[in-house]
Amino acid sequence: MQTEKPKVFCVGFHKTGTKSLARALEVLGYRVTGPNGARDRRIAERALPMALEIAPRFDAFNDNPWSILYREMDAAFPGSGFILTVRPPDSWIASVVRHFGNEVTPMREWIYGTGRGAPQGNERAYLDRYRRHNADVVSHFAGRACLLTMDITVGDGWEKLCDFLALPVPDRPFPHVNAAGAVQGRVVPHRHDPD
């Protein structure tokens, strides 16, 4: 009889290596979902009920809305692990603006504020929210061993992730999925919302 894995919530903001982390978790045997609901016009009110409905069907949760719901998921699923992916703020905002530009989504309006659904022209608000989110996550889990912070852009990979999950390191390179959707030089079709 297979025992159920403790759930893993990836709570880093988009463009912090979330797709690479999702792929790594899939390699480790996790059933991963996310992002979810990026284009739902009523995401602010539907995010938590949607998350609670989806959660029983997966082991790992990535990108939005999971990054915003870390407190609720911590309360609903005791014993879960949480992974905060980060990167330097200047590099992060440059990637966000390059990737999303003027495109507005309801998810980003929920996260960054009404009228700020597109990063271009709202860089300061995005950076403030990014820094505040990271600090809030670290503060929420202070003194607990259930939070791992990873910066994939500086080389954090299998060793750090597998130590946290108490799993053996796979005999393959850590996946690096870039903004164009390439994994280690090969194109992979997107299976999730682009946010």
N, CA, C and O of each residue as an XYZ file, in Angstrom:
780
protein
N       0.847     -1.199      0.000
C       0.000      0.000      0.000
C       0.883      1.250      0.000
O       1.736      1.422      0.871
N       0.664      2.120     -0.992
C       1.469      3.326     -1.108
C       0.949      4.394     -0.154
O      -0.250      4.672     -0.107
N       1.863      4.987      0.604
C       1.450      6.062      1.497
C       1.416      7.367      0.717
O       2.214      7.582     -0.196
N       0.489      8.228      1.086
C       0.351      9.521      0.408
C       1.490     10.435      0.816
O       1.842     10.520      1.993
N       2.067     11.125     -0.174
C       3.140     12.077      0.089
C       2.575     13.280      0.850
O       1.428     13.669      0.631
N       3.373     13.863      1.735
C       2.958     15.163      2.274
C       2.872     16.157      1.122
O       3.681     16.105      0.196
N       1.923     17.038      1.173
C       1.747     18.019      0.099
C       2.877     19.040      0.116
O       3.432     19.370      1.165
N       3.199     19.528     -1.073
C       4.243     20.538     -1.225
C       3.632     21.725     -1.959
O       3.141     21.593     -3.080
N       3.667     22.872     -1.319
C       3.137     24.100     -1.905
C       4.303     24.999     -2.303
O       5.097     25.410     -1.457
N       4.398     25.299     -3.585
C       5.440     26.177     -4.111
C       4.880     27.598     -4.086
O       3.966     27.929     -4.841
N       5.430     28.417     -3.222
C       4.803     29.704     -2.926
C       5.609     30.907     -3.416
O       5.384     32.032     -2.971
N       6.542     30.668     -4.326
C       7.263     31.773     -4.944
C       6.429     32.403     -6.044
O       5.595     31.739     -6.660
N       6.654     33.674     -6.285
C       5.947     34.375     -7.352
C       6.411     33.880     -8.718
O       7.500     33.324     -8.862
N       5.545     34.098     -9.727
C       5.887     33.738    -11.091
C       7.232     34.351    -11.480
O       7.642     35.374    -10.930
N       7.902     33.720    -12.424
C       9.209     34.138    -12.946
C      10.324     34.021    -11.899
O      11.307     34.761    -11.944
N      10.160     33.077    -10.952
C      11.228     32.788     -9.987
C      11.696     31.340    -10.102
O      12.258     30.781     -9.160
N      11.458     30.743    -11.266
C      11.840     29.348    -11.450
C      10.717     28.383    -11.136
O      10.959     27.204    -10.878
N       9.491     28.876    -11.155
C       8.353     28.026    -10.778
C       8.170     26.850    -11.740
O       7.864     25.739    -11.306
N       8.353     27.082    -13.029
C       8.201     25.975    -13.991
C       9.314     24.948    -13.827
O       9.072     23.747    -13.943
N      10.527     25.410    -13.561
C      11.632     24.478    -13.317
C      11.353     23.640    -12.078
O      11.576     22.430    -12.083
N      10.870     24.273    -11.024
C      10.560     23.545     -9.805
C       9.425     22.553    -10.038
O       9.478     21.428     -9.542
N       8.407     22.953    -10.781
C       7.299     22.035    -11.078
C       7.811     20.809    -11.815
O       7.425     19.685    -11.495
N       8.674     21.016    -12.796
C       9.224     19.890    -13.557
C      10.069     18.994    -12.657
O       9.996     17.769    -12.763
N      10.868     19.588    -11.774
C      11.680     18.804    -10.837
C      10.790     17.940     -9.939
O      11.094     16.771     -9.701
N       9.708     18.508     -9.451
C       8.793     17.745     -8.598
C       8.135     16.608     -9.378
O       7.928     15.522     -8.836
N       7.807     16.853    -10.640
C       7.262     15.773    -11.476
C       8.272     14.640    -11.626
O       7.909     13.467    -11.550
N       9.543     14.991    -11.841
C      10.595     13.972    -11.941
C      10.651     13.152    -10.654
O      10.906     11.949    -10.692
N      10.414     13.799     -9.524
C      10.439     13.113     -8.221
C       9.163     12.335     -7.928
O       9.039     11.725     -6.866
N       8.212     12.354     -8.864
C       7.004     11.551     -8.701
C       5.799     12.275     -8.131
O       4.804     11.639     -7.782
N       5.872     13.583     -8.033
C       4.744     14.362     -7.530
C       3.754     14.648     -8.647
O       4.143     14.877     -9.792
N       2.488     14.633     -8.310
C       1.438     15.082     -9.225
C       1.300     16.587     -8.988
O       0.879     17.016     -7.915
N       1.662     17.390    -10.007
C       1.770     18.846     -9.853
C       0.652     19.543    -10.618
O       0.293     19.137    -11.723
N       0.108     20.596    -10.017
C      -0.840     21.460    -10.707
C      -0.432     22.913    -10.504
O       0.255     23.256     -9.543
N      -0.867     23.744    -11.420
C      -0.651     25.171    -11.308
C       0.169     25.704    -12.464
O       0.979     24.981    -13.044
N      -0.036     26.950    -12.795
C      -0.975     27.878    -12.185
C      -2.418     27.503    -12.494
O      -2.706     26.820    -13.477
N      -3.308     27.963    -11.639
C      -4.730     27.670    -11.779
C      -5.532     28.965    -11.660
O      -5.302     29.767    -10.754
N      -6.472     29.161    -12.579
C      -7.403     30.283    -12.489
C      -6.876     31.635    -12.894
O      -7.461     32.654    -12.526
N      -5.783     31.681    -13.645
C      -5.164     32.970    -13.990
C      -6.117     33.908    -14.718
O      -6.027     35.126    -14.567
N      -7.021     33.353    -15.497
C      -7.921     34.197    -16.301
C      -9.348     34.241    -15.762
O     -10.244     34.779    -16.413
N      -9.557     33.683    -14.592
C     -10.877     33.709    -13.956
C     -11.152     35.133    -13.477
O     -10.452     35.646    -12.604
N     -12.173     35.767    -14.050
C     -12.470     37.167    -13.702
C     -12.868     37.345    -12.237
O     -12.819     38.455    -11.706
N     -13.260     36.257    -11.592
C     -13.661     36.352    -10.182
C     -12.677     35.598     -9.287
O     -13.067     35.045     -8.259
N     -11.406     35.577     -9.676
C     -10.407     34.799     -8.951
C     -10.278     35.230     -7.497
O     -10.040     34.389     -6.631
N     -10.428     36.502     -7.210
C     -10.276     36.967     -5.829
C     -11.243     36.256     -4.893
O     -10.871     35.917     -3.769
N     -12.470     36.024     -5.331
C     -13.441     35.349     -4.480
C     -13.434     33.836     -4.650
O     -13.876     33.111     -3.759
N     -12.938     33.355     -5.780
C     -12.975     31.914     -6.063
C     -11.685     31.175     -5.725
O     -11.678     29.945     -5.682
N     -10.603     31.894     -5.488
C      -9.300     31.247     -5.330
C      -9.293     30.205     -4.219
O      -8.879     29.068     -4.446
N      -9.738     30.571     -3.036
C      -9.678     29.620     -1.921
C     -10.604     28.425     -2.120
O     -10.150     27.295     -1.942
N     -11.878     28.609     -2.479
C     -12.708     27.424     -2.728
C     -12.150     26.538     -3.837
O     -12.196     25.313     -3.733
N     -11.620     27.153     -4.905
C     -11.024     26.383     -5.987
C      -9.829     25.588     -5.476
O      -9.689     24.405     -5.787
N      -8.976     26.228     -4.701
C      -7.785     25.558     -4.176
C      -8.163     24.375     -3.291
O      -7.563     23.305     -3.391
N      -9.143     24.562     -2.440
C      -9.561     23.478     -1.543
C     -10.201     22.333     -2.317
O     -10.124     21.179     -1.895
N     -10.827     22.640     -3.440
C     -11.418     21.584     -4.272
C     -10.332     20.810     -5.034
O     -10.409     19.588     -5.161
N      -9.333     21.525     -5.534
C      -8.270     20.907     -6.324
C      -7.291     20.111     -5.458
O      -6.801     19.064     -5.881
N      -7.009     20.593     -4.272
C      -5.921     20.062     -3.444
C      -5.936     18.548     -3.240
O      -4.865     17.943     -3.284
N      -7.078     17.901     -3.021
C      -7.035     16.453     -2.791
C      -6.519     15.646     -3.983
O      -6.100     14.502     -3.807
N      -6.540     16.206     -5.171
C      -6.172     15.454     -6.372
C      -4.690     15.544     -6.733
O      -4.248     14.866     -7.661
N      -3.915     16.362     -6.025
C      -2.510     16.578     -6.375
C      -1.634     16.510     -5.133
O      -2.111     16.597     -4.002
N      -0.326     16.352     -5.384
C       0.663     16.318     -4.297
C       1.403     17.650     -4.172
O       1.844     18.023     -3.085
N       1.536     18.366     -5.300
C       2.327     19.594     -5.316
C       1.576     20.679     -6.079
O       0.839     20.402     -7.025
N       1.782     21.917     -5.644
C       1.000     23.050     -6.121
C       1.954     24.188     -6.418
O       2.779     24.550     -5.579
N       1.841     24.759     -7.624
C       2.866     25.639     -8.127
C       2.283     26.925     -8.699
O       1.223     26.911     -9.326
N       2.977     28.031     -8.479
C       2.619     29.315     -9.068
C       1.320     29.821     -8.433
O       1.056     29.555     -7.261
N       0.510     30.548     -9.209
C      -0.706     31.158     -8.645
C      -1.901     30.225     -8.746
O      -1.962     29.436     -9.689
N      -2.842     30.273     -7.834
C      -2.957     31.172     -6.688
C      -2.236     30.675     -5.439
O      -2.337     31.277     -4.370
N      -1.504     29.566     -5.588
C      -0.911     28.903     -4.419
C       0.027     29.814     -3.652
O       0.075     29.763     -2.423
N       0.774     30.649     -4.365
C       1.706     31.544     -3.675
C       0.975     32.512     -2.746
O       1.510     32.901     -1.708
N      -0.226     32.893     -3.114
C      -0.989     33.847     -2.311
C      -1.710     33.164     -1.145
O      -2.006     33.802     -0.135
N      -1.987     31.884     -1.287
C      -2.804     31.162     -0.300
C      -1.974     30.345      0.689
O      -2.489     29.390      1.272
N      -0.711     30.693      0.892
C       0.142     29.861      1.745
C      -0.373     29.754      3.183
O      -0.259     28.688      3.789
N      -0.928     30.811      3.734
C      -1.446     30.736      5.111
C      -2.623     29.760      5.199
O      -2.698     28.929      6.105
N      -3.534     29.884      4.236
C      -4.717     29.011      4.226
C      -4.331     27.554      3.984
O      -4.907     26.655      4.596
N      -3.366     27.312      3.101
C      -2.934     25.940      2.833
C      -2.183     25.362      4.034
O      -2.294     24.170      4.320
N      -1.434     26.189      4.726
C      -0.737     25.755      5.937
C      -1.747     25.310      6.988
O      -1.538     24.307      7.670
N      -2.839     26.056      7.119
C      -3.880     25.703      8.091
C      -4.669     24.471      7.648
O      -5.007     23.624      8.474
N      -4.963     24.367      6.361
C      -5.807     23.275      5.854
C      -5.066     21.956      5.734
O      -5.679     20.893      5.828
N      -3.747     22.007      5.527
C      -2.968     20.790      5.294
C      -1.739     20.764      6.197
O      -0.618     20.965      5.728
N      -1.946     20.516      7.493
C      -0.810     20.469      8.422
C       0.207     19.416      7.978
O      -0.158     18.369      7.442
N       1.462     19.708      8.207
C       2.514     18.773      7.840
C       3.006     18.936      6.419
O       3.883     18.190      5.983
N       2.464     19.891      5.688
C       2.896     20.128      4.313
C       4.239     20.842      4.291
O       4.658     21.455      5.273
N       4.907     20.746      3.136
C       6.117     21.500      2.905
C       5.809     22.704      2.037
O       4.879     22.679      1.231
N       6.591     23.756      2.204
C       6.416     24.992      1.443
C       7.762     25.392      0.864
O       8.770     25.412      1.569
N       7.772     25.712     -0.426
C       9.011     26.101     -1.097
C       8.829     27.495     -1.672
O       7.962     27.734     -2.512
N       9.664     28.405     -1.200
C       9.656     29.791     -1.674
C      10.788     29.954     -2.674
O      11.958     29.972     -2.292
N      10.444     30.075     -3.960
C      11.457     30.360     -4.973
C      11.631     31.865     -5.065
O      10.659     32.620     -5.074
N      12.878     32.284     -5.132
C      13.204     33.708     -5.180
C      14.263     33.934     -6.253
O      14.887     32.992     -6.741
N      14.448     35.185     -6.603
C      15.571     35.621     -7.427
C      15.790     37.089     -7.114
O      14.906     37.719     -6.534
N      16.936     37.660     -7.475
C      17.170     39.074     -7.174
C      16.055     39.947     -7.757
O      15.634     39.735     -8.894
N      15.578     40.921     -6.988
C      14.444     41.743     -7.430
C      14.616     42.388     -8.801
O      13.673     42.391     -9.592
N      15.797     42.935     -9.107
C      15.994     43.582    -10.412
C      15.861     42.579    -11.550
O      15.257     42.880    -12.580
N      16.414     41.409    -11.368
C      16.315     40.352    -12.368
C      14.869     39.878    -12.496
O      14.386     39.608    -13.595
N      14.185     39.781    -11.351
C      12.784     39.325    -11.345
C      11.894     40.288    -12.125
O      11.148     39.859    -13.005
N      11.961     41.587    -11.814
C      11.051     42.530    -12.479
C      11.374     42.633    -13.963
O      10.463     42.794    -14.775
N      12.631     42.545    -14.334
C      12.982     42.575    -15.759
C      12.358     41.387    -16.482
O      11.859     41.529    -17.598
N      12.384     40.217    -15.848
C      11.797     39.019    -16.453
C      10.281     39.129    -16.539
O       9.687     38.756    -17.551
N       9.657     39.635    -15.492
C       8.203     39.790    -15.468
C       7.748     40.749    -16.575
O       6.805     40.454    -17.309
N       8.417     41.883    -16.687
C       8.041     42.864    -17.710
C       8.288     42.296    -19.104
O       7.458     42.462    -19.998
N       9.416     41.631    -19.294
C       9.734     41.040    -20.596
C       8.709     39.965    -20.974
O       8.300     39.879    -22.132
N       8.300     39.155    -20.011
C       7.400     38.035    -20.297
C       5.939     38.465    -20.447
O       5.250     38.009    -21.360
N       5.462     39.346    -19.552
C       4.037     39.702    -19.535
C       3.734     41.061    -20.161
O       2.626     41.275    -20.655
N       4.697     41.983    -20.151
C       4.524     43.288    -20.792
C       3.270     44.019    -20.368
O       3.070     44.300    -19.186
N       2.413     44.329    -21.353
C       1.165     45.063    -21.105
C      -0.039     44.156    -20.924
O      -1.160     44.644    -20.776
N       0.169     42.854    -20.934
C      -0.950     41.912    -20.811
C      -1.526     41.945    -19.386
O      -0.800     41.805    -18.402
N      -2.819     42.130    -19.308
C      -3.528     42.188    -18.027
C      -4.226     40.850    -17.793
O      -4.858     40.303    -18.697
N      -4.106     40.330    -16.572
C      -4.899     39.157    -16.190
C      -5.602     39.453    -14.875
O      -5.107     40.244    -14.073
N      -6.760     38.823    -14.644
C      -7.438     38.988    -13.367
C      -6.571     38.539    -12.189
O      -6.639     39.127    -11.110
N      -5.750     37.492    -12.394
C      -4.888     37.005    -11.319
C      -3.913     38.092    -10.877
O      -3.752     38.339     -9.681
N      -3.269     38.734    -11.834
C      -2.314     39.778    -11.461
C      -3.007     40.996    -10.869
O      -2.430     41.674    -10.019
N      -4.235     41.291    -11.301
C      -4.971     42.394    -10.657
C      -5.261     42.051     -9.201
O      -5.195     42.921     -8.332
N      -5.581     40.794     -8.932
C      -5.830     40.358     -7.548
C      -4.556     40.484     -6.714
O      -4.595     40.942     -5.572
N      -3.438     40.076     -7.290
C      -2.175     40.076     -6.545
C      -1.620     41.483     -6.362
O      -1.202     41.844     -5.262
N      -1.612     42.279     -7.427
C      -0.912     43.564     -7.403
C      -1.822     44.771     -7.243
O      -1.345     45.874     -6.975
N      -3.136     44.576     -7.404
C      -4.079     45.670     -7.222
C      -4.809     46.034     -8.505
O      -4.287     45.867     -9.607
N      -6.018     46.531     -8.339
C      -6.833     46.941     -9.480
C      -6.080     47.993    -10.284
O      -5.509     48.932     -9.729
N      -6.089     47.818    -11.600
C      -5.376     48.734    -12.475
C      -3.905     48.386    -12.632
O      -3.166     49.082    -13.329
N      -3.477     47.296    -11.977
C      -2.067     46.892    -12.043
C      -1.930     45.463    -12.568
O      -1.003     44.745    -12.192
N      -2.843     45.060    -13.426
C      -2.817     43.701    -13.949
C      -1.718     43.443    -14.948
O      -1.419     42.290    -15.261
N      -1.107     44.508    -15.457
C       0.035     44.381    -16.365
C       1.267     44.969    -15.674
O       1.175     46.036    -15.067
N       2.404     44.299    -15.754
C       3.582     44.808    -15.056
C       4.199     46.065    -15.676
O       4.739     46.904    -14.956
N       4.123     46.202    -17.004
C       4.742     47.355    -17.640
C       4.039     48.628    -17.182
O       2.824     48.767    -17.321
N       4.818     49.550    -16.636
C       4.276     50.785    -16.083
C       3.924     50.684    -14.607
O       3.628     51.691    -13.964
N       3.956     49.468    -14.071
C       3.646     49.246    -12.653
C       4.817     48.577    -11.931
O       4.623     47.866    -10.946
N       6.015     48.810    -12.425
C       7.183     48.120    -11.905
C       7.376     48.327    -10.407
O       7.668     47.371     -9.688
N       7.219     49.544     -9.929
C       7.432     49.811     -8.503
C       6.423     49.038     -7.645
O       6.798     48.449     -6.632
N       5.154     49.037     -8.043
C       4.129     48.304     -7.292
C       4.429     46.804     -7.300
O       4.253     46.126     -6.288
N       4.876     46.297     -8.433
C       5.214     44.870     -8.525
C       6.387     44.532     -7.617
O       6.353     43.535     -6.895
N       7.422     45.359     -7.653
C       8.593     45.109     -6.804
C       8.235     45.189     -5.326
O       8.680     44.360     -4.533
N       7.437     46.180     -4.955
C       7.019     46.297     -3.549
C       6.247     45.057     -3.108
O       6.471     44.536     -2.015
N       5.351     44.593     -3.949
C       4.535     43.407     -3.619
C       5.405     42.162     -3.554
O       5.228     41.329     -2.665
N       6.340     42.028     -4.480
C       7.260     40.884     -4.501
C       8.078     40.820     -3.210
O       8.167     39.772     -2.570
N       8.667     41.946     -2.842
C       9.481     41.980     -1.613
C       8.624     41.701     -0.381
O       9.029     40.951      0.507
N       7.441     42.305     -0.331
C       6.552     42.105      0.816
C       6.119     40.647      0.917
O       6.095     40.081      2.010
N       5.775     40.034     -0.220
C       5.366     38.630     -0.222
C       6.472     37.741      0.333
O       6.227     36.919      1.216
N       7.680     37.902     -0.180
C       8.783     37.062      0.275
C       9.023     37.225      1.768
O       9.223     36.240      2.478
N       9.005     38.465      2.246
C       9.207     38.722      3.680
C       8.067     38.126      4.507
O       8.307     37.563      5.575
N       6.834     38.244      4.023
C       5.682     37.696      4.758
C       5.742     36.177      4.850
O       5.420     35.607      5.893
N       6.152     35.515      3.766
C       6.270     34.059      3.779
C       7.320     33.635      4.802
O       7.066     32.749      5.618
N       8.484     34.255      4.766
C       9.555     33.913      5.703
C       9.098     34.153      7.138
O       9.365     33.336      8.020
N       8.416     35.261      7.374
C       7.922     35.567      8.719
C       6.879     34.548      9.184
O       6.910     34.108     10.333
N       5.964     34.178      8.300
C       4.911     33.221      8.658
C       5.490     31.882      9.115
O       4.984     31.273     10.058
N       6.550     31.426      8.445
C       7.118     30.111      8.750
C       8.345     30.182      9.659
O       9.029     29.175      9.842
N       8.634     31.343     10.228
C       9.831     31.513     11.060
C       9.884     30.465     12.165
O       8.896     30.226     12.861
N      11.048     29.845     12.314
C      11.249     28.867     13.374
C      10.700     27.483     13.060
O      10.743     26.595     13.911
N      10.187     27.289     11.856
C       9.625     25.995     11.463
C      10.453     25.407     10.338
O      10.988     26.133      9.500
N      10.554     24.097     10.324
C      11.377     23.414      9.318
C      10.614     23.122      8.036
O      11.148     22.453      7.151
N       9.388     23.599      7.908
C       8.561     23.256      6.745
C       8.733     24.219      5.580
O       8.036     24.080      4.574
N       9.640     25.196      5.680
C       9.876     26.136      4.584
C      11.281     25.974      4.038
O      12.258     25.950      4.786
N      11.366     25.861      2.717
C      12.633     25.862      1.997
C      12.634     27.063      1.074
O      11.664     27.288      0.350
N      13.712     27.842      1.089
C      13.878     28.942      0.144
C      14.927     28.529     -0.883
O      16.025     28.102     -0.526
N      14.578     28.659     -2.160
C      15.470     28.276     -3.250
C      15.627     29.420     -4.239
O      14.653     30.084     -4.594
N      16.858     29.646     -4.680
C      17.127     30.560     -5.784
C      17.739     29.723     -6.899
O      18.947     29.488     -6.926
N      16.899     29.284     -7.805
C      17.329     28.417     -8.900
C      18.287     29.161     -9.822
O      19.111     28.538    -10.491
N      18.185     30.502     -9.864
C      19.046     31.283    -10.755
C      20.503     31.269    -10.311
O      21.384     31.585    -11.111
N      20.784     30.909     -9.050
C      22.175     30.843     -8.585
C      22.648     29.403     -8.411
O      23.736     29.159     -7.889
N      21.828     28.454     -8.849
C      22.275     27.069     -8.827
C      21.624     26.161     -7.812
O      21.955     24.976     -7.755
N      20.701     26.678     -6.998
C      19.985     25.764     -6.099
C      19.273     24.726     -6.953
O      18.648     25.067     -7.957
N      19.365     23.471     -6.561
C      18.778     22.416     -7.374
C      18.482     21.162     -6.586
O      17.938     21.212     -5.483
N      18.853     20.019     -7.179
C      18.473     18.725     -6.600
C      18.896     18.562     -5.149
O      18.095     18.127     -4.322
N      20.146     18.904     -4.820
C      20.631     18.631     -3.464
C      19.772     19.327     -2.417
O      19.349     18.715     -1.436
N      19.524     20.589     -2.633
C      18.736     21.367     -1.675
C      17.288     20.867     -1.627
O      16.720     20.691     -0.549
N      16.700     20.643     -2.803
C      15.311     20.195     -2.877
C      15.145     18.801     -2.273
O      14.242     18.579     -1.466
N      16.000     17.875     -2.654
C      15.849     16.495     -2.191
C      16.164     16.354     -0.707
O      15.566     15.520     -0.027
N      17.085     17.148     -0.201
C      17.344     17.146      1.244
C      16.087     17.576      1.996
O      15.720     16.970      3.003
N      15.438     18.612      1.509
C      14.207     19.118      2.133
C      13.088     18.072      2.092
O      12.347     17.911      3.061
N      12.973     17.366      0.966
C      11.895     16.385      0.785
C      12.268     14.991      1.288
O      11.444     14.076      1.261
N      13.513     14.831      1.747
C      14.017     13.531      2.211
C      13.896     12.476      1.118
O      13.419     11.367      1.357
N      14.336     12.839     -0.085
C      14.310     11.955     -1.240
C      15.703     11.859     -1.848
O      16.504     12.785     -1.715
N      15.998     10.739     -2.517
C      17.306     10.635     -3.184
C      17.402     11.585     -4.373
O      16.399     11.897     -5.015
N      18.606     12.034     -4.656
C      18.859     12.928     -5.780
C      18.807     12.125     -7.078
O      19.516     11.126     -7.203
N      17.990     12.535     -8.042
C      17.933     11.826     -9.329
C      19.258     11.910    -10.092
O      20.025     12.858     -9.925
N      19.504     10.933    -10.905
C      20.714     10.884    -11.709
C      20.466     11.576    -13.051
O      20.541     10.950    -14.108
N      20.177     12.852    -12.992
C      19.945     13.669    -14.183
C      20.070     15.132    -13.781
O      19.920     15.466    -12.606
N      20.341     16.000    -14.737
C      20.463     17.427    -14.402
C      19.129     18.001    -13.909
O      18.053     17.554    -14.308
N      19.234     18.987    -13.045
C      18.037     19.695    -12.582
C      17.416     20.405    -13.778
O      18.130     21.049    -14.546
N      16.100     20.302    -13.951
C      15.475     20.945    -15.128
C      15.504     22.464    -15.028
O      15.307     23.040    -13.958
N      15.751     23.087    -16.153
C      15.696     24.550    -16.239
C      14.754     24.895    -17.382
O      15.095     24.754    -18.556
N      13.572     25.345    -17.016
C      12.552     25.710    -17.993
C      12.597     27.221    -18.127
O      12.385     27.940    -17.150
N      12.873     27.709    -19.331
C      12.962     29.158    -19.497
C      11.633     29.737    -19.953
O      10.654     29.012    -20.132
N      11.611     31.038    -20.136
C      10.375     31.742    -20.493
C       9.815     31.285    -21.832
O       8.613     31.399    -22.075
N      10.677     30.769    -22.701
C      10.212     30.311    -24.008
C       9.681     28.885    -23.952
O       9.191     28.369    -24.957
N       9.771     28.246    -22.800
C       9.231     26.906    -22.649
C      10.204     25.805    -23.006
O       9.784     24.678    -23.266
N      11.497     26.100    -23.027
C      12.480     25.061    -23.336
C      12.979     24.405    -22.059
O      13.236     25.082    -21.063
N      13.114     23.104    -22.091
C      13.706     22.372    -20.986
C      14.990     21.766    -21.509
O      14.969     20.910    -22.393
N      16.115     22.215    -20.956
C      17.424     21.697    -21.349
C      17.535     21.581    -22.863
O      17.971     20.554    -23.383
N      17.137     22.648    -23.574
C      17.327     22.710    -25.005
C      16.215     22.119    -25.861
O      16.280     22.210    -27.087
N      15.205     21.521    -25.259
C      14.128     21.006    -26.090
C      12.835     21.723    -25.734
O      12.609     22.070    -24.575
N      11.997     21.940    -26.724
C      10.752     22.672    -26.502
C       9.722     21.731    -25.899
O       9.536     20.603    -26.356
N       9.062     22.222    -24.867
C       8.036     21.451    -24.175
C       6.732     22.214    -24.272
O       6.698     23.398    -23.939
N       5.647     21.576    -24.720
C       4.373     22.300    -24.791
C       3.902     22.718    -23.405
O       4.047     21.972    -22.437
N       3.339     23.916    -23.322
C       2.804     24.396    -22.044
C       1.552     23.607    -21.691
O       0.659     23.425    -22.518
N       1.505     23.141    -20.445
C       0.351     22.375    -19.992
C      -0.498     23.181    -19.014
O      -1.531     22.700    -18.549
N      -0.081     24.379    -18.704
C      -0.767     25.176    -17.693
C      -1.035     26.571    -18.242
O      -0.565     26.923    -19.324
N      -1.785     27.354    -17.496
C      -1.985     28.745    -17.848
C      -0.632     29.433    -17.911
O       0.291     29.005    -17.218
N      -0.473     30.479    -18.708
C       0.825     31.112    -18.868
C       1.228     31.995    -17.714
O       2.302     32.592    -17.784
N       0.476     32.120    -16.691
C       0.818     33.006    -15.581
C       1.387     32.190    -14.474
O       1.748     32.733    -13.429
